[in-house]
Amino acid sequence: MTVVICLFPVYWMLATAFRPSRDIQSYDPRLIPQEWTLDHFRTAVQADGFALFWRNSVLVTLGAVLLALIVALGAAYAVARLRWRGRRQFMLAVFIAQMAPWESLIIPVYIISRDTNMLDRLPTLTLVYFMITLPFTVVVLRGFIAGIPPELEEAAQVDGCTRVGAFRRIAFPLLAPGLMATSLFGFITAWNEFTYANFLIIKQQDSRTLPVWLSSFQTTFGTDWGATMAASTLFALPALVVFLALQRHVTSGLTAGGVKG
């Protein structure tokens, strides 16, 4: 029953997107559409700025995920494999950053962006999403690296590999589930994020992302609920595709990321 309640809004969104306008405005709505149409999807795709905002969302999301993976991989390796003063304090700070609500940082981020003349720029949004996803990525990858026996890398070093070479040839291939799990989290978080995109991308129309565009879609098209639902479906589709592609590795990645190092 709980699954049905949770999935019904998704079903109704899809049904409305494919339902003709006359059926949407009917006083006697049907659970299963009698007719199907793609006109609402054509309206959404042909809307002003759709391709541009789609490109902006893809660039910002992929940039934030890749940057978070690169930085977190180095930080996680340093915490899991090296012994240095302040290591525990560093991980404590990472956990605190992970638990802190993102909304509490909106005003400071806005002030910093304004004072550095970085408002209305996609790189600013990319850095914000990188900041949001980095703590989780560090925590998961740190636990995953700690679960790989260090003797494997030591054996490679005995055979002549450097520390970096041993990590690249031995440990890195074993990190694939953890990398995919953190990539999925980062992608969904950055793709769906609306608040920062709305506050930091205010004036420049060409710098908006899909969530901001979708929020103004109803205003642009009045009461065209079919086009609004079609746009919402197109917006949710990439996150669904990424999740279905990586779901096999998510559970193992998160489980391995919980190993105590």
MODELLER restraints for C-alpha pairs under 7 A, 6 or more apart:
rsr = mdl.restraints
at = mdl.atoms
rsr.add(forms.Gaussian(group=physical.xy_distance, feature=features.Distance(at['CA:13:A'], at['CA:229:A']), mean=5.50, stdev=0.5))
rsr.add(forms.Gaussian(group=physical.xy_distance, feature=features.Distance(at['CA:14:A'], at['CA:233:A']), mean=6.73, stdev=0.5))
rsr.add(forms.Gaussian(group=physical.xy_distance, feature=features.Distance(at['CA:15:A'], at['CA:33:A']), mean=6.74, stdev=0.5))
rsr.add(forms.Gaussian(group=physical.xy_distance, feature=features.Distance(at['CA:16:A'], at['CA:24:A']), mean=6.71, stdev=0.5))
rsr.add(forms.Gaussian(group=physical.xy_distance, feature=features.Distance(at['CA:16:A'], at['CA:226:A']), mean=5.67, stdev=0.5))
rsr.add(forms.Gaussian(group=physical.xy_distance, feature=features.Distance(at['CA:16:A'], at['CA:229:A']), mean=6.30, stdev=0.5))
rsr.add(forms.Gaussian(group=physical.xy_distance, feature=features.Distance(at['CA:17:A'], at['CA:40:A']), mean=6.27, stdev=0.5))
rsr.add(forms.Gaussian(group=physical.xy_distance, feature=features.Distance(at['CA:17:A'], at['CA:226:A']), mean=4.90, stdev=0.5))
rsr.add(forms.Gaussian(group=physical.xy_distance, feature=features.Distance(at['CA:17:A'], at['CA:227:A']), mean=6.64, stdev=0.5))
rsr.add(forms.Gaussian(group=physical.xy_distance, feature=features.Distance(at['CA:17:A'], at['CA:229:A']), mean=4.94, stdev=0.5))
rsr.add(forms.Gaussian(group=physical.xy_distance, feature=features.Distance(at['CA:17:A'], at['CA:230:A']), mean=4.53, stdev=0.5))
rsr.add(forms.Gaussian(group=physical.xy_distance, feature=features.Distance(at['CA:18:A'], at['CA:36:A']), mean=5.23, stdev=0.5))
rsr.add(forms.Gaussian(group=physical.xy_distance, feature=features.Distance(at['CA:18:A'], at['CA:37:A']), mean=5.12, stdev=0.5))
rsr.add(forms.Gaussian(group=physical.xy_distance, feature=features.Distance(at['CA:18:A'], at['CA:38:A']), mean=6.06, stdev=0.5))
rsr.add(forms.Gaussian(group=physical.xy_distance, feature=features.Distance(at['CA:19:A'], at['CA:33:A']), mean=6.05, stdev=0.5))
rsr.add(forms.Gaussian(group=physical.xy_distance, feature=features.Distance(at['CA:19:A'], at['CA:35:A']), mean=6.48, stdev=0.5))
rsr.add(forms.Gaussian(group=physical.xy_distance, feature=features.Distance(at['CA:19:A'], at['CA:36:A']), mean=5.38, stdev=0.5))
rsr.add(forms.Gaussian(group=physical.xy_distance, feature=features.Distance(at['CA:19:A'], at['CA:37:A']), mean=6.08, stdev=0.5))
rsr.add(forms.Gaussian(group=physical.xy_distance, feature=features.Distance(at['CA:20:A'], at['CA:35:A']), mean=6.91, stdev=0.5))
rsr.add(forms.Gaussian(group=physical.xy_distance, feature=features.Distance(at['CA:20:A'], at['CA:36:A']), mean=6.59, stdev=0.5))
rsr.add(forms.Gaussian(group=physical.xy_distance, feature=features.Distance(at['CA:20:A'], at['CA:37:A']), mean=6.01, stdev=0.5))
rsr.add(forms.Gaussian(group=physical.xy_distance, feature=features.Distance(at['CA:21:A'], at['CA:226:A']), mean=6.50, stdev=0.5))
rsr.add(forms.Gaussian(group=physical.xy_distance, feature=features.Distance(at['CA:23:A'], at['CA:29:A']), mean=6.78, stdev=0.5))
rsr.add(forms.Gaussian(group=physical.xy_distance, feature=features.Distance(at['CA:40:A'], at['CA:226:A']), mean=5.52, stdev=0.5))
rsr.add(forms.Gaussian(group=physical.xy_distance, feature=features.Distance(at['CA:40:A'], at['CA:227:A']), mean=4.42, stdev=0.5))
rsr.add(forms.Gaussian(group=physical.xy_distance, feature=features.Distance(at['CA:40:A'], at['CA:230:A']), mean=5.85, stdev=0.5))
rsr.add(forms.Gaussian(group=physical.xy_distance, feature=features.Distance(at['CA:41:A'], at['CA:227:A']), mean=6.41, stdev=0.5))
rsr.add(forms.Gaussian(group=physical.xy_distance, feature=features.Distance(at['CA:41:A'], at['CA:230:A']), mean=5.25, stdev=0.5))
rsr.add(forms.Gaussian(group=physical.xy_distance, feature=features.Distance(at['CA:41:A'], at['CA:231:A']), mean=6.95, stdev=0.5))
rsr.add(forms.Gaussian(group=physical.xy_distance, feature=features.Distance(at['CA:43:A'], at['CA:227:A']), mean=6.12, stdev=0.5))
rsr.add(forms.Gaussian(group=physical.xy_distance, feature=features.Distance(at['CA:44:A'], at['CA:227:A']), mean=5.67, stdev=0.5))
rsr.add(forms.Gaussian(group=physical.xy_distance, feature=features.Distance(at['CA:44:A'], at['CA:230:A']), mean=6.54, stdev=0.5))
rsr.add(forms.Gaussian(group=physical.xy_distance, feature=features.Distance(at['CA:44:A'], at['CA:231:A']), mean=5.42, stdev=0.5))
rsr.add(forms.Gaussian(group=physical.xy_distance, feature=features.Distance(at['CA:53:A'], at['CA:208:A']), mean=5.90, stdev=0.5))
rsr.add(forms.Gaussian(group=physical.xy_distance, feature=features.Distance(at['CA:53:A'], at['CA:209:A']), mean=4.80, stdev=0.5))
rsr.add(forms.Gaussian(group=physical.xy_distance, feature=features.Distance(at['CA:53:A'], at['CA:210:A']), mean=5.30, stdev=0.5))
rsr.add(forms.Gaussian(group=physical.xy_distance, feature=features.Distance(at['CA:54:A'], at['CA:209:A']), mean=6.74, stdev=0.5))
rsr.add(forms.Gaussian(group=physical.xy_distance, feature=features.Distance(at['CA:54:A'], at['CA:210:A']), mean=5.90, stdev=0.5))
rsr.add(forms.Gaussian(group=physical.xy_distance, feature=features.Distance(at['CA:56:A'], at['CA:207:A']), mean=6.87, stdev=0.5))
rsr.add(forms.Gaussian(group=physical.xy_distance, feature=features.Distance(at['CA:56:A'], at['CA:208:A']), mean=6.97, stdev=0.5))
rsr.add(forms.Gaussian(group=physical.xy_distance, feature=features.Distance(at['CA:56:A'], at['CA:209:A']), mean=5.56, stdev=0.5))
rsr.add(forms.Gaussian(group=physical.xy_distance, feature=features.Distance(at['CA:57:A'], at['CA:191:A']), mean=6.60, stdev=0.5))
rsr.add(forms.Gaussian(group=physical.xy_distance, feature=features.Distance(at['CA:57:A'], at['CA:209:A']), mean=5.01, stdev=0.5))
rsr.add(forms.Gaussian(group=physical.xy_distance, feature=features.Distance(at['CA:57:A'], at['CA:210:A']), mean=6.10, stdev=0.5))
rsr.add(forms.Gaussian(group=physical.xy_distance, feature=features.Distance(at['CA:60:A'], at['CA:122:A']), mean=6.71, stdev=0.5))
rsr.add(forms.Gaussian(group=physical.xy_distance, feature=features.Distance(at['CA:60:A'], at['CA:125:A']), mean=6.93, stdev=0.5))
rsr.add(forms.Gaussian(group=physical.xy_distance, feature=features.Distance(at['CA:60:A'], at['CA:126:A']), mean=5.04, stdev=0.5))
rsr.add(forms.Gaussian(group=physical.xy_distance, feature=features.Distance(at['CA:61:A'], at['CA:187:A']), mean=6.03, stdev=0.5))
rsr.add(forms.Gaussian(group=physical.xy_distance, feature=features.Distance(at['CA:61:A'], at['CA:190:A']), mean=5.34, stdev=0.5))
rsr.add(forms.Gaussian(group=physical.xy_distance, feature=features.Distance(at['CA:61:A'], at['CA:191:A']), mean=5.87, stdev=0.5))
rsr.add(forms.Gaussian(group=physical.xy_distance, feature=features.Distance(at['CA:63:A'], at['CA:126:A']), mean=6.36, stdev=0.5))
rsr.add(forms.Gaussian(group=physical.xy_distance, feature=features.Distance(at['CA:64:A'], at['CA:126:A']), mean=5.17, stdev=0.5))
rsr.add(forms.Gaussian(group=physical.xy_distance, feature=features.Distance(at['CA:64:A'], at['CA:127:A']), mean=6.62, stdev=0.5))
rsr.add(forms.Gaussian(group=physical.xy_distance, feature=features.Distance(at['CA:64:A'], at['CA:129:A']), mean=5.69, stdev=0.5))
rsr.add(forms.Gaussian(group=physical.xy_distance, feature=features.Distance(at['CA:64:A'], at['CA:130:A']), mean=4.58, stdev=0.5))
rsr.add(forms.Gaussian(group=physical.xy_distance, feature=features.Distance(at['CA:65:A'], at['CA:130:A']), mean=6.71, stdev=0.5))
rsr.add(forms.Gaussian(group=physical.xy_distance, feature=features.Distance(at['CA:65:A'], at['CA:183:A']), mean=6.18, stdev=0.5))
rsr.add(forms.Gaussian(group=physical.xy_distance, feature=features.Distance(at['CA:65:A'], at['CA:186:A']), mean=5.59, stdev=0.5))
rsr.add(forms.Gaussian(group=physical.xy_distance, feature=features.Distance(at['CA:65:A'], at['CA:187:A']), mean=6.37, stdev=0.5))
rsr.add(forms.Gaussian(group=physical.xy_distance, feature=features.Distance(at['CA:67:A'], at['CA:130:A']), mean=6.59, stdev=0.5))
rsr.add(forms.Gaussian(group=physical.xy_distance, feature=features.Distance(at['CA:68:A'], at['CA:130:A']), mean=5.48, stdev=0.5))
rsr.add(forms.Gaussian(group=physical.xy_distance, feature=features.Distance(at['CA:68:A'], at['CA:133:A']), mean=6.68, stdev=0.5))
rsr.add(forms.Gaussian(group=physical.xy_distance, feature=features.Distance(at['CA:68:A'], at['CA:134:A']), mean=5.22, stdev=0.5))
rsr.add(forms.Gaussian(group=physical.xy_distance, feature=features.Distance(at['CA:69:A'], at['CA:137:A']), mean=6.92, stdev=0.5))
rsr.add(forms.Gaussian(group=physical.xy_distance, feature=features.Distance(at['CA:72:A'], at['CA:134:A']), mean=6.38, stdev=0.5))
rsr.add(forms.Gaussian(group=physical.xy_distance, feature=features.Distance(at['CA:72:A'], at['CA:137:A']), mean=5.97, stdev=0.5))
rsr.add(forms.Gaussian(group=physical.xy_distance, feature=features.Distance(at['CA:72:A'], at['CA:138:A']), mean=4.74, stdev=0.5))
rsr.add(forms.Gaussian(group=physical.xy_distance, feature=features.Distance(at['CA:73:A'], at['CA:138:A']), mean=6.95, stdev=0.5))
rsr.add(forms.Gaussian(group=physical.xy_distance, feature=features.Distance(at['CA:73:A'], at['CA:141:A']), mean=6.67, stdev=0.5))
rsr.add(forms.Gaussian(group=physical.xy_distance, feature=features.Distance(at['CA:75:A'], at['CA:138:A']), mean=6.67, stdev=0.5))
rsr.add(forms.Gaussian(group=physical.xy_distance, feature=features.Distance(at['CA:76:A'], at['CA:138:A']), mean=5.37, stdev=0.5))
rsr.add(forms.Gaussian(group=physical.xy_distance, feature=features.Distance(at['CA:76:A'], at['CA:141:A']), mean=5.77, stdev=0.5))
rsr.add(forms.Gaussian(group=physical.xy_distance, feature=features.Distance(at['CA:76:A'], at['CA:142:A']), mean=4.24, stdev=0.5))
rsr.add(forms.Gaussian(group=physical.xy_distance, feature=features.Distance(at['CA:77:A'], at['CA:142:A']), mean=6.42, stdev=0.5))
rsr.add(forms.Gaussian(group=physical.xy_distance, feature=features.Distance(at['CA:77:A'], at['CA:145:A']), mean=6.65, stdev=0.5))
rsr.add(forms.Gaussian(group=physical.xy_distance, feature=features.Distance(at['CA:79:A'], at['CA:87:A']), mean=6.28, stdev=0.5))
rsr.add(forms.Gaussian(group=physical.xy_distance, feature=features.Distance(at['CA:79:A'], at['CA:142:A']), mean=6.76, stdev=0.5))
rsr.add(forms.Gaussian(group=physical.xy_distance, feature=features.Distance(at['CA:80:A'], at['CA:142:A']), mean=5.70, stdev=0.5))
rsr.add(forms.Gaussian(group=physical.xy_distance, feature=features.Distance(at['CA:80:A'], at['CA:145:A']), mean=6.36, stdev=0.5))
rsr.add(forms.Gaussian(group=physical.xy_distance, feature=features.Distance(at['CA:80:A'], at['CA:146:A']), mean=5.34, stdev=0.5))
rsr.add(forms.Gaussian(group=physical.xy_distance, feature=features.Distance(at['CA:80:A'], at['CA:261:A']), mean=6.59, stdev=0.5))
rsr.add(forms.Gaussian(group=physical.xy_distance, feature=features.Distance(at['CA:94:A'], at['CA:135:A']), mean=5.42, stdev=0.5))
rsr.add(forms.Gaussian(group=physical.xy_distance, feature=features.Distance(at['CA:95:A'], at['CA:135:A']), mean=6.93, stdev=0.5))
rsr.add(forms.Gaussian(group=physical.xy_distance, feature=features.Distance(at['CA:97:A'], at['CA:135:A']), mean=6.39, stdev=0.5))
rsr.add(forms.Gaussian(group=physical.xy_distance, feature=features.Distance(at['CA:98:A'], at['CA:135:A']), mean=5.28, stdev=0.5))
rsr.add(forms.Gaussian(group=physical.xy_distance, feature=features.Distance(at['CA:98:A'], at['CA:136:A']), mean=6.17, stdev=0.5))
rsr.add(forms.Gaussian(group=physical.xy_distance, feature=features.Distance(at['CA:106:A'], at['CA:196:A']), mean=6.88, stdev=0.5))
rsr.add(forms.Gaussian(group=physical.xy_distance, feature=features.Distance(at['CA:110:A'], at['CA:200:A']), mean=6.54, stdev=0.5))
rsr.add(forms.Gaussian(group=physical.xy_distance, feature=features.Distance(at['CA:113:A'], at['CA:119:A']), mean=5.39, stdev=0.5))
rsr.add(forms.Gaussian(group=physical.xy_distance, feature=features.Distance(at['CA:118:A'], at['CA:124:A']), mean=6.21, stdev=0.5))
rsr.add(forms.Gaussian(group=physical.xy_distance, feature=features.Distance(at['CA:119:A'], at['CA:200:A']), mean=5.52, stdev=0.5))
rsr.add(forms.Gaussian(group=physical.xy_distance, feature=features.Distance(at['CA:119:A'], at['CA:201:A']), mean=6.46, stdev=0.5))
rsr.add(forms.Gaussian(group=physical.xy_distance, feature=features.Distance(at['CA:120:A'], at['CA:200:A']), mean=5.80, stdev=0.5))
rsr.add(forms.Gaussian(group=physical.xy_distance, feature=features.Distance(at['CA:120:A'], at['CA:201:A']), mean=4.23, stdev=0.5))
rsr.add(forms.Gaussian(group=physical.xy_distance, feature=features.Distance(at['CA:120:A'], at['CA:202:A']), mean=6.06, stdev=0.5))
rsr.add(forms.Gaussian(group=physical.xy_distance, feature=features.Distance(at['CA:120:A'], at['CA:203:A']), mean=6.39, stdev=0.5))
rsr.add(forms.Gaussian(group=physical.xy_distance, feature=features.Distance(at['CA:120:A'], at['CA:204:A']), mean=5.80, stdev=0.5))
rsr.add(forms.Gaussian(group=physical.xy_distance, feature=features.Distance(at['CA:120:A'], at['CA:207:A']), mean=6.55, stdev=0.5))
rsr.add(forms.Gaussian(group=physical.xy_distance, feature=features.Distance(at['CA:121:A'], at['CA:201:A']), mean=6.67, stdev=0.5))
rsr.add(forms.Gaussian(group=physical.xy_distance, feature=features.Distance(at['CA:121:A'], at['CA:207:A']), mean=6.46, stdev=0.5))
rsr.add(forms.Gaussian(group=physical.xy_distance, feature=features.Distance(at['CA:122:A'], at['CA:207:A']), mean=6.23, stdev=0.5))
rsr.add(forms.Gaussian(group=physical.xy_distance, feature=features.Distance(at['CA:125:A'], at['CA:197:A']), mean=6.65, stdev=0.5))
rsr.add(forms.Gaussian(group=physical.xy_distance, feature=features.Distance(at['CA:129:A'], at['CA:190:A']), mean=5.82, stdev=0.5))
rsr.add(forms.Gaussian(group=physical.xy_distance, feature=features.Distance(at['CA:133:A'], at['CA:186:A']), mean=5.54, stdev=0.5))
rsr.add(forms.Gaussian(group=physical.xy_distance, feature=features.Distance(at['CA:137:A'], at['CA:182:A']), mean=5.52, stdev=0.5))
rsr.add(forms.Gaussian(group=physical.xy_distance, feature=features.Distance(at['CA:140:A'], at['CA:178:A']), mean=6.88, stdev=0.5))
rsr.add(forms.Gaussian(group=physical.xy_distance, feature=features.Distance(at['CA:140:A'], at['CA:254:A']), mean=6.69, stdev=0.5))
rsr.add(forms.Gaussian(group=physical.xy_distance, feature=features.Distance(at['CA:140:A'], at['CA:257:A']), mean=4.39, stdev=0.5))
rsr.add(forms.Gaussian(group=physical.xy_distance, feature=features.Distance(at['CA:140:A'], at['CA:258:A']), mean=6.90, stdev=0.5))
rsr.add(forms.Gaussian(group=physical.xy_distance, feature=features.Distance(at['CA:141:A'], at['CA:178:A']), mean=6.14, stdev=0.5))
rsr.add(forms.Gaussian(group=physical.xy_distance, feature=features.Distance(at['CA:141:A'], at['CA:257:A']), mean=6.08, stdev=0.5))
rsr.add(forms.Gaussian(group=physical.xy_distance, feature=features.Distance(at['CA:142:A'], at['CA:257:A']), mean=6.92, stdev=0.5))
rsr.add(forms.Gaussian(group=physical.xy_distance, feature=features.Distance(at['CA:143:A'], at['CA:256:A']), mean=6.65, stdev=0.5))
rsr.add(forms.Gaussian(group=physical.xy_distance, feature=features.Distance(at['CA:143:A'], at['CA:257:A']), mean=4.20, stdev=0.5))
rsr.add(forms.Gaussian(group=physical.xy_distance, feature=features.Distance(at['CA:143:A'], at['CA:258:A']), mean=5.54, stdev=0.5))
rsr.add(forms.Gaussian(group=physical.xy_distance, feature=features.Distance(at['CA:143:A'], at['CA:259:A']), mean=5.21, stdev=0.5))
rsr.add(forms.Gaussian(group=physical.xy_distance, feature=features.Distance(at['CA:143:A'], at['CA:260:A']), mean=6.29, stdev=0.5))
rsr.add(forms.Gaussian(group=physical.xy_distance, feature=features.Distance(at['CA:143:A'], at['CA:261:A']), mean=6.20, stdev=0.5))
rsr.add(forms.Gaussian(group=physical.xy_distance, feature=features.Distance(at['CA:144:A'], at['CA:175:A']), mean=6.96, stdev=0.5))
rsr.add(forms.Gaussian(group=physical.xy_distance, feature=features.Distance(at['CA:144:A'], at['CA:178:A']), mean=6.50, stdev=0.5))
rsr.add(forms.Gaussian(group=physical.xy_distance, feature=features.Distance(at['CA:144:A'], at['CA:256:A']), mean=5.22, stdev=0.5))
rsr.add(forms.Gaussian(group=physical.xy_distance, feature=features.Distance(at['CA:144:A'], at['CA:257:A']), mean=4.36, stdev=0.5))
rsr.add(forms.Gaussian(group=physical.xy_distance, feature=features.Distance(at['CA:144:A'], at['CA:259:A']), mean=6.77, stdev=0.5))
rsr.add(forms.Gaussian(group=physical.xy_distance, feature=features.Distance(at['CA:146:A'], at['CA:261:A']), mean=4.83, stdev=0.5))
rsr.add(forms.Gaussian(group=physical.xy_distance, feature=features.Distance(at['CA:147:A'], at['CA:256:A']), mean=6.85, stdev=0.5))
rsr.add(forms.Gaussian(group=physical.xy_distance, feature=features.Distance(at['CA:147:A'], at['CA:259:A']), mean=6.06, stdev=0.5))
rsr.add(forms.Gaussian(group=physical.xy_distance, feature=features.Distance(at['CA:147:A'], at['CA:261:A']), mean=6.89, stdev=0.5))
rsr.add(forms.Gaussian(group=physical.xy_distance, feature=features.Distance(at['CA:152:A'], at['CA:170:A']), mean=6.91, stdev=0.5))
rsr.add(forms.Gaussian(group=physical.xy_distance, feature=features.Distance(at['CA:153:A'], at['CA:166:A']), mean=5.24, stdev=0.5))
rsr.add(forms.Gaussian(group=physical.xy_distance, feature=features.Distance(at['CA:153:A'], at['CA:167:A']), mean=6.44, stdev=0.5))
rsr.add(forms.Gaussian(group=physical.xy_distance, feature=features.Distance(at['CA:153:A'], at['CA:170:A']), mean=6.32, stdev=0.5))
rsr.add(forms.Gaussian(group=physical.xy_distance, feature=features.Distance(at['CA:156:A'], at['CA:166:A']), mean=5.57, stdev=0.5))
rsr.add(forms.Gaussian(group=physical.xy_distance, feature=features.Distance(at['CA:157:A'], at['CA:163:A']), mean=6.59, stdev=0.5))
rsr.add(forms.Gaussian(group=physical.xy_distance, feature=features.Distance(at['CA:157:A'], at['CA:166:A']), mean=6.22, stdev=0.5))
rsr.add(forms.Gaussian(group=physical.xy_distance, feature=features.Distance(at['CA:177:A'], at['CA:249:A']), mean=4.93, stdev=0.5))
rsr.add(forms.Gaussian(group=physical.xy_distance, feature=features.Distance(at['CA:177:A'], at['CA:250:A']), mean=6.58, stdev=0.5))
rsr.add(forms.Gaussian(group=physical.xy_distance, feature=features.Distance(at['CA:177:A'], at['CA:252:A']), mean=6.40, stdev=0.5))
rsr.add(forms.Gaussian(group=physical.xy_distance, feature=features.Distance(at['CA:177:A'], at['CA:253:A']), mean=4.56, stdev=0.5))
rsr.add(forms.Gaussian(group=physical.xy_distance, feature=features.Distance(at['CA:178:A'], at['CA:253:A']), mean=4.13, stdev=0.5))
rsr.add(forms.Gaussian(group=physical.xy_distance, feature=features.Distance(at['CA:178:A'], at['CA:254:A']), mean=6.67, stdev=0.5))
rsr.add(forms.Gaussian(group=physical.xy_distance, feature=features.Distance(at['CA:178:A'], at['CA:257:A']), mean=6.84, stdev=0.5))
rsr.add(forms.Gaussian(group=physical.xy_distance, feature=features.Distance(at['CA:180:A'], at['CA:246:A']), mean=6.46, stdev=0.5))
rsr.add(forms.Gaussian(group=physical.xy_distance, feature=features.Distance(at['CA:180:A'], at['CA:249:A']), mean=6.54, stdev=0.5))
rsr.add(forms.Gaussian(group=physical.xy_distance, feature=features.Distance(at['CA:180:A'], at['CA:250:A']), mean=6.70, stdev=0.5))
rsr.add(forms.Gaussian(group=physical.xy_distance, feature=features.Distance(at['CA:181:A'], at['CA:249:A']), mean=6.50, stdev=0.5))
rsr.add(forms.Gaussian(group=physical.xy_distance, feature=features.Distance(at['CA:181:A'], at['CA:250:A']), mean=4.52, stdev=0.5))
rsr.add(forms.Gaussian(group=physical.xy_distance, feature=features.Distance(at['CA:181:A'], at['CA:253:A']), mean=5.54, stdev=0.5))
rsr.add(forms.Gaussian(group=physical.xy_distance, feature=features.Distance(at['CA:181:A'], at['CA:254:A']), mean=6.56, stdev=0.5))
rsr.add(forms.Gaussian(group=physical.xy_distance, feature=features.Distance(at['CA:184:A'], at['CA:242:A']), mean=6.97, stdev=0.5))
rsr.add(forms.Gaussian(group=physical.xy_distance, feature=features.Distance(at['CA:184:A'], at['CA:243:A']), mean=6.58, stdev=0.5))
rsr.add(forms.Gaussian(group=physical.xy_distance, feature=features.Distance(at['CA:188:A'], at['CA:239:A']), mean=5.87, stdev=0.5))
rsr.add(forms.Gaussian(group=physical.xy_distance, feature=features.Distance(at['CA:192:A'], at['CA:211:A']), mean=6.63, stdev=0.5))
rsr.add(forms.Gaussian(group=physical.xy_distance, feature=features.Distance(at['CA:194:A'], at['CA:211:A']), mean=5.57, stdev=0.5))
rsr.add(forms.Gaussian(group=physical.xy_distance, feature=features.Distance(at['CA:194:A'], at['CA:212:A']), mean=6.34, stdev=0.5))
rsr.add(forms.Gaussian(group=physical.xy_distance, feature=features.Distance(at['CA:197:A'], at['CA:212:A']), mean=6.79, stdev=0.5))
rsr.add(forms.Gaussian(group=physical.xy_distance, feature=features.Distance(at['CA:198:A'], at['CA:212:A']), mean=6.01, stdev=0.5))
rsr.add(forms.Gaussian(group=physical.xy_distance, feature=features.Distance(at['CA:201:A'], at['CA:207:A']), mean=6.46, stdev=0.5))
rsr.add(forms.Gaussian(group=physical.xy_distance, feature=features.Distance(at['CA:201:A'], at['CA:208:A']), mean=6.14, stdev=0.5))
rsr.add(forms.Gaussian(group=physical.xy_distance, feature=features.Distance(at['CA:217:A'], at['CA:228:A']), mean=6.46, stdev=0.5))
rsr.add(forms.Gaussian(group=physical.xy_distance, feature=features.Distance(at['CA:218:A'], at['CA:224:A']), mean=6.99, stdev=0.5))
rsr.add(forms.Gaussian(group=physical.xy_distance, feature=features.Distance(at['CA:218:A'], at['CA:228:A']), mean=6.16, stdev=0.5))
